[in-house]
């Protein structure tokens, strides 16, 4: 069968803030040495324009298109500019500090010729391995921390969350989605993009043989700054998509602890001491303190977002019982009271102030026992792309069929569907849905834990599932790992015997 795509169909977009021009030039040389036919577009998003010498080298020595922003606008804006200047059928985003292995484009073309649907995209594994920049922190980050997704997921497995680094796609599909340019700080722009990517039918595959080497020094100070920024972006993400990403407990903790710079600095000193003591290796102490540090950074950045962008803005606050609370927090905090009193006034205020937040409309629907609020929500948000999670809830209300959207939902969204209290599923339906989750994401630890609660499983099967669950749980970030392994230990004793009662069946 003749291939649909070849090297002339591919354009690489490299967003850069230009803080290391020499590295950018090395990357361009590296890509040109790999294949001279690849089209390359560099999007300069620096705080000052590139020098004349650099411009000449980019354009004439390495034959790249150079687009220069008049100011620093952020990674999302740079990617969107790059998308606007792709005229080939395929595109690939490569960060300016990531050097893909020489034959990377062969993996890209092979993928697209096999997965020809417009909605199918590819991401490679990003690593510090075999670089001069590998250290204790990078090894921890890849094996235990946030980047463990690249090591814990099977190759060519569909991912539940969108992530970048080396990402290849069909151009038209990405042009129709675009990145949210409100994300100007580090982190979460990929996750936010994923809400629309997956909702529009997108599938993201990880190919671990498509390797990008990270040529960036990752110090503990840099890690801290990036994760404070990621916390800020996490706040923005929760604010823009409260139905999918607002976490009551995390929000409450962030607002109670507020600024944590002193705590973060103390943790940093402890971690440096442990690193020095262990001579470059990381042990349980290092894992534990890095988990605490990461969470503290995220909490600090998250609170910073709400302090700057929300808490002083009455538009997003509910005044109830002489207390002003952020609406998604207030809905959870006052929910029982609202339902007990049939407090439609408070619900209407929430809807008016945050019309894109589905939950108040859902609560009203339950209070008045009518689907009219759902219809109103859809009318108000007719020009917006709803997440699969929200669409799944709406469709289930319409036709009471939880499985109708199972093919379009990713693993995380299917899990939310499974855990929703509005669905009354039989044991067989529960198992079927769990299997669908694991088929989409075999590393989904919580799905294995739910499966172990099913009484009908025989002992050998339980032992196998428990072993697989423990394997993937051990690869999660430290706090998640401890939580998952604790639950697993409660579910099974050393002989694999089940301890916790099965979740309720409606058989």
C-alpha positions in Angstrom: 0.0 0.0 0.0 1.4 3.4 -1.0 2.2 5.7 1.9 0.0 8.8 2.2 2.7 11.0 3.7 6.4 11.5 3.1 9.1 13.9 4.4 7.8 16.8 2.2 4.5 16.7 4.1 6.2 17.6 7.4 6.9 20.9 9.1 8.6 21.3 12.5 7.6 24.2 14.7 10.1 25.3 17.4 8.8 27.8 19.9 11.6 29.6 21.7 12.0 32.4 24.2 15.6 32.8 22.9 17.4 32.5 26.3 20.0 30.2 24.8 20.6 31.1 21.2 23.6 28.8 20.8 21.5 25.8 21.8 18.8 26.8 19.3 21.4 26.9 16.6 22.7 23.5 17.6 19.2 22.1 17.5 18.7 23.5 14.0 22.0 22.0 12.8 21.0 18.7 14.4 17.6 18.7 12.6 19.2 19.7 9.3 21.8 16.9 9.6 19.0 14.4 10.1 17.2 15.4 6.9 17.6 18.5 4.7 14.0 18.3 3.3 12.2 18.9 6.6 10.6 22.3 6.7 11.4 24.2 10.0 9.6 27.2 11.4 11.1 28.9 14.4 8.8 31.1 16.5 10.7 33.7 18.5 8.8 34.6 21.6 11.6 36.3 23.5 11.6 39.4 25.6 13.8 41.1 23.1 14.2 40.5 19.3 16.9 38.1 17.9 20.2 39.6 16.9 20.9 40.2 13.2 23.6 37.5 13.2 21.2 34.9 14.7 18.5 35.9 12.3 20.8 35.3 9.3 22.0 31.9 10.6 18.4 30.7 11.2 17.2 31.9 7.8 20.2 31.4 5.5 22.5 28.8 7.1 19.8 26.4 8.3 17.0 27.5 5.8 14.3 28.0 8.4 11.3 30.3 8.5 11.6 32.8 11.4 8.5 34.4 12.9 9.2 37.0 15.6 6.7 38.1 18.2 6.8 41.7 19.2 6.7 40.7 22.9 6.8 37.6 25.0 3.4 36.0 24.8 3.9 32.5 26.1 4.3 29.0 24.8 0.6 28.7 23.8 0.7 31.8 21.6 4.0 30.7 20.1 2.5 27.3 19.1 -0.5 29.0 17.6 1.7 31.3 15.6 3.5 28.2 14.4 0.3 26.5 13.5 -0.7 29.5 11.4 2.5 29.1 9.4 2.3 25.4 8.7 1.2 24.7 5.1 2.0 21.0 5.0 -0.3 18.2 6.0 1.7 17.2 9.0 3.2 19.2 11.8 5.5 18.5 14.8 6.1 20.7 17.8 9.7 20.3 19.2 10.7 22.4 22.3 14.0 24.3 21.8 15.7 22.3 24.6 14.8 18.9 23.2 17.0 17.1 20.7 15.2 14.2 19.0 17.2 11.1 18.1 18.5 11.3 14.5 15.8 9.0 12.8 12.9 10.6 14.7 11.1 11.6 11.6 10.9 8.0 10.4 8.8 7.2 13.5 6.6 10.2 12.8 6.0 9.3 9.2 5.5 5.7 10.0 2.9 6.6 12.6 0.9 8.9 10.4 0.9 6.5 7.5 -0.5 3.8 9.8 -2.8 6.1 11.7 -4.4 8.1 9.0 -7.3 9.6 10.8 -7.1 13.4 11.2 -7.7 13.1 14.9 -4.7 10.8 15.6 -1.6 12.4 17.0 1.8 11.2 18.4 4.0 12.1 21.3 7.5 10.9 21.9 9.3 10.0 25.1 11.3 12.9 26.6 14.3 12.1 28.7 17.6 13.4 30.2 19.2 9.9 29.6 22.5 9.9 27.8 23.0 13.7 28.2 25.4 15.7 30.3 22.4 17.1 32.2 21.2 13.9 33.8 21.3 14.1 37.6 19.5 12.9 40.7 16.6 15.2 40.2 16.1 14.3 36.5 16.2 10.6 37.4 13.6 11.1 40.1 11.5 13.3 37.8 11.4 10.6 35.2 11.1 7.5 37.4 8.8 8.8 40.1 7.7 12.4 39.5 5.5 14.1 36.9 7.4 12.7 33.9 6.9 9.1 34.9 4.1 8.9 32.3 6.8 8.4 29.7 8.2 5.4 31.4 5.1 3.8 32.9 2.9 3.8 29.7 3.3 1.2 27.0 4.6 2.2 23.6 1.8 3.1 21.1 -0.7 3.2 23.9 -3.3 5.9 23.9 -2.8 8.5 26.7 -5.5 10.0 28.8 -4.0 13.4 29.1 -2.4 15.5 26.4 1.3 16.2 26.8 4.0 17.8 24.7 7.8 17.8 24.1 7.9 16.1 20.7 4.4 16.0 19.4 3.3 15.3 15.8 -0.2 15.8 14.4 -2.3 16.3 11.3 -2.2 20.1 10.8 -5.8 20.9 10.0 -7.1 19.2 13.1 -4.8 21.2 15.4 -5.5 24.4 13.5 -9.2 24.0 14.3 -8.5 23.6 18.0 -5.6 25.9 18.9 -4.0 26.5 22.3 -5.4 28.8 25.0 -3.2 31.9 25.0 -4.3 32.7 28.5 -1.7 30.2 29.7 1.4 32.4 29.8 3.2 30.6 32.6 4.8 27.2 32.7 2.4 24.2 32.8 -1.2 23.0 32.1 -1.5 24.5 28.6 -1.3 21.0 27.2 -3.9 19.7 29.6 -6.2 22.5 28.7 -5.7 21.9 25.0 -6.5 18.3 25.7 -10.0 19.1 26.9 -10.9 20.3 23.4 -8.6 17.8 21.6 -10.2 14.7 23.2 -13.7 16.2 23.1 -13.3 16.6 19.3 -12.4 13.0 19.0 -8.6 13.3 19.3 -6.4 10.3 20.2 -2.8 10.8 21.4 -0.4 7.8 21.2 2.9 7.5 23.0 5.8 6.0 21.0 8.7 5.3 23.4 11.0 4.7 20.5 10.5 8.3 19.4 13.0 9.8 21.9 13.8 13.4 22.6 16.8 14.2 24.7 16.4 17.1 27.1 19.3 19.5 26.9 18.5 21.6 29.8 20.0 21.9 33.3 17.4 21.1 35.9 18.4 22.5 39.2 16.3 22.2 42.3 15.7 26.0 42.2 14.5 25.8 38.6 12.2 22.8 39.5 10.7 24.9 42.3 10.1 27.9 40.1 8.6 25.8 37.3 6.2 24.1 39.7 5.1 27.3 41.4 4.3 28.5 37.9 2.6 25.1 37.2 0.5 25.7 40.4 -0.6 29.1 39.0 -1.6 27.5 35.8 -3.4 24.7 37.7 -5.5 27.5 39.3 -6.3 28.9 35.9 -7.2 25.5 34.5 -9.5 24.8 37.5 -11.1 28.2 37.0 -11.7 27.8 33.2 -12.9 24.1 33.5 -14.3 23.7 37.0 -16.4 20.7 36.1 -13.3 18.8 35.1 -10.4 20.2 37.2 -11.7 22.0 40.3 -10.6 20.0 43.3 -12.3 21.0 46.5 -9.7 19.5 48.9 -6.8 21.0 47.0 -8.4 24.4 46.8 -9.2 24.4 50.5 -5.7 23.4 51.4 -4.1 26.0 49.1 -6.3 28.8 50.6 -5.6 27.7 54.2 -1.8 27.5 53.7 -1.5 30.5 51.4 2.1 31.5 50.7 4.6 28.7 51.4 7.9 30.2 50.3 9.6 29.7 53.7 8.4 26.1 53.9 9.6 25.5 50.3 13.0 26.9 51.1 13.4 24.7 54.2 12.4 21.6 52.1 14.9 22.6 49.5 17.7 22.6 52.0 16.7 19.2 53.3 16.6 17.7 49.8 20.0 19.1 48.9 21.4 17.6 52.1 19.9 14.2 51.3 21.2 14.4 47.7 24.7 15.2 49.0 24.5 12.4 51.6 23.4 9.8 49.1 26.1 10.8 46.6 23.8 11.3 43.6 21.2 8.6 44.2 17.7 9.0 45.5 16.2 6.9 48.3 12.9 6.9 50.2 13.8 10.1 52.1 14.5 11.9 48.8 11.2 10.6 47.3 9.2 11.6 50.3 10.6 15.2 50.5 10.4 15.7 46.8 6.7 14.7 46.9 6.1 17.2 49.7 8.1 19.9 48.0 6.2 19.5 44.7 2.8 19.7 46.4 3.9 22.8 48.3 5.0 24.5 45.1 1.7 23.7 43.4 -0.3 24.9 46.4 1.7 28.1 46.5 1.3 28.9 42.8 -2.4 27.9 42.9 -3.1 30.3 45.7 -1.2 33.0 43.9 -3.5 32.7 40.9 -6.6 33.0 43.0 -5.3 35.8 45.1 -4.4 37.8 41.9 -7.2 36.9 39.6 -10.2 35.7 41.5 -10.5 36.6 45.2 -10.7 40.3 44.6 -13.2 39.8 41.7 -16.8 39.7 43.0 -17.8 38.3 39.6 -16.8 34.8 40.7 -17.9 34.9 44.4 -21.1 33.8 46.1 -22.2 35.8 49.1 -24.1 33.4 51.4 -24.4 33.4 55.2 -22.3 36.6 55.1 -19.4 34.7 53.6 -18.0 35.3 50.2 -16.7 32.1 48.6 -15.4 31.1 45.2 -18.4 29.6 43.4 -17.2 26.0 42.7 -16.0 25.9 46.4 -19.2 27.3 47.7 -21.3 24.8 45.7 -19.5 22.0 47.4 -19.4 23.6 50.8 -23.1 24.7 50.8 -24.5 21.9 48.7 -26.4 20.0 51.4 -27.8 23.3 52.6 -28.8 24.4 49.1 -30.6 21.1 48.4 -32.3 20.9 51.8 -33.7 24.5 51.4 -34.3 24.2 47.7 -32.2 27.4 47.4 -32.7 28.2 43.8 -31.7 31.8 44.4 -28.1 30.8 45.2 -28.0 28.4 42.3 -29.2 31.1 39.9 -26.5 33.5 41.1 -23.9 30.8 40.4 -25.2 30.3 37.0 -25.2 34.0 36.2 -21.7 34.5 37.4 -20.2 31.4 35.9 -22.5 30.4 33.0 -19.8 27.9 31.7 -19.9 25.9 35.0 -22.2 23.0 34.4 -22.6 21.8 38.0 -25.1 24.5 39.2 -27.3 23.7 36.2 -27.2 20.0 37.1 -28.0 20.8 40.8 -31.0 22.9 39.7 -32.2 20.1 37.5 -32.2 17.8 40.5 -34.0 20.3 42.7 -36.8 21.1 40.2 -36.7 17.5 38.7 -36.6 18.9 35.2 -34.2 18.8 32.3 -34.9 22.4 31.4 -31.7 23.7 33.2 -29.6 21.3 31.1 -31.2 22.6 27.9 -30.6 26.2 29.1 -26.9 25.4 29.8 -26.5 24.0 26.3 -28.1 27.0 24.8 -25.9 29.4 26.7 -22.7 27.5 25.8 -23.7 26.6 22.2 -20.5 28.2 20.8 -18.2 26.4 23.3 -16.6 22.9 23.1 -17.8 20.9 26.0 -15.5 18.4 27.6 -16.3 14.7 27.2 -17.0 14.5 30.9 -19.7 17.2 30.7 -21.1 15.8 27.4 -21.2 12.3 28.9 -23.2 13.5 31.9 -25.6 15.4 29.7 -26.1 12.5 27.4 -26.7 10.1 30.2 -29.4 12.3 31.6 -31.0 12.4 28.1 -30.9 8.7 27.3 -29.9 7.1 30.6 -27.2 5.1 28.7 -23.8 5.3 30.4 -22.1 3.3 27.6 -23.3 5.5 24.7 -20.1 7.7 24.8 -17.6 5.1 26.0 -15.7 5.1 22.7 -15.2 8.8 22.7 -14.3 9.2 26.4 -10.7 8.8 27.5 -9.7 6.6 30.5 -9.9 9.4 33.1 -13.4 10.5 31.9 -14.6 6.9 31.9 -13.4 6.6 35.4 -15.4 9.7 36.4 -18.4 8.2 34.8 -17.9 4.9 36.7 -17.6 6.8 40.0 -20.6 9.0 39.4 -23.4 8.4 41.9 -26.1 8.9 39.3 -25.2 5.6 37.6 -26.6 2.4 39.1 -24.6 -0.3 37.4 -24.6 -4.1 37.9 -21.4 -5.9 38.7 -21.0 -7.0 35.1 -21.5 -3.5 33.9 -18.9 -2.2 36.4 -16.4 -4.8 35.2 -17.0 -4.0 31.6 -16.5 -0.3 32.2 -13.3 -1.0 34.2 -12.0 -3.1 31.3 -12.7 -0.3 28.9 -10.7 2.0 31.1 -7.7 -0.3 31.3 -7.9 -1.0 27.6 -7.4 2.7 27.0 -4.8 3.1 29.8 -3.3 0.0 31.2 -1.5 2.0 33.9 -4.7 3.4 35.5 -4.1 2.3 39.1 -7.5 3.3 40.5 -9.2 1.1 38.0 -7.2 -2.0 39.2 -8.2 -1.1 42.8 -11.8 -1.0 41.8 -11.5 -4.3 40.0 -10.1 -5.9 43.2 -13.3 -5.0 45.1 -15.4 -7.2 42.9 -16.3 -10.3 44.8 -16.8 -12.5 41.8 -13.1 -12.6 40.9 -11.3 -15.8 41.8 -8.1 -15.8 44.0 -5.5 -16.4 41.2 -7.0 -13.5 39.2 -6.9 -11.3 42.3 -3.3 -12.1 42.8 -2.4 -11.2 39.3 -4.4 -8.0 39.3 -2.8 -7.0 42.7 0.7 -7.6 41.3 0.0 -5.5 38.2 -1.6 -2.8 40.4 1.4 -2.7 42.7 3.8 -2.4 39.7 2.0 0.6 38.2 1.4 2.2 41.6 5.1 2.1 42.4 5.7 4.3 39.3 3.4 7.1 40.3 4.5 10.3 42.1 5.3 9.6 45.7 2.1 10.9 47.3 0.0 9.0 44.9 2.1 5.9 45.3 1.7 5.8 49.1 -2.0 6.4 48.8 -2.5 3.6 46.2 -0.2 1.1 48.0 -2.0 1.7 51.3 -5.4 1.0 49.7 -3.9 -2.0 47.9 -2.6 -3.4 51.2 -6.1 -3.0 52.7 -7.6 -4.9 49.8 -5.3 -7.8 49.9 -3.2 -9.7 52.5 0.0 -11.5 51.7 -2.0 -14.5 50.3 -4.0 -12.2 48.0 -7.1 -12.5 50.1 -9.6 -9.7 49.6 -10.5 -7.6 52.7 -12.8 -4.8 51.5 -16.4 -5.3 50.7 -17.4 -5.1 47.0 -19.1 -1.9 46.0 -22.8 -2.0 45.9 -24.4 -4.0 43.2 -27.9 -3.4 41.8 -28.3 -6.9 40.5 
